[in-house]
Amino acid sequence: MKLEQGQIWRKGDDHYRIVTWARMSIEYKHMKDPVTREGTLHTVTKKEFCRLLKGAELLRSESGQEDEAQDQGSGMENV
């Protein structure tokens, strides 16, 4: 699992957006609806955040890097 700033993860009805990615800690926003972006900020260690995300699904990255990587990778499969 590669964590990056701006990623949005979904676990059940909860959504988690990485606000600040640092070497030893993660600041994330816990939201019920990612469209409204209303939620509470929390700071935890990376280990705690990974435990929180166990079984979660990566929805998207704010910068769109996930989409670009998938587009580039899909072309290589047919070669």
Sequence and secondary structure as in RCSB ss.txt:
>XXXX:A:sequence
MKLEQGQIWRKGDDHYRIVTWARMSIEYKHMKDPVTREGTLHTVTKKEFCRLLKGAELLRSESGQEDEAQDQGSG
MENV
>XXXX:A:secstr
    TTEEEEETTEEEEEEEE SSEEEEEEES TTTT EEEEEEEHHHHHHHTTT EEEEETTSHHHHHHHHHHH
HHT 
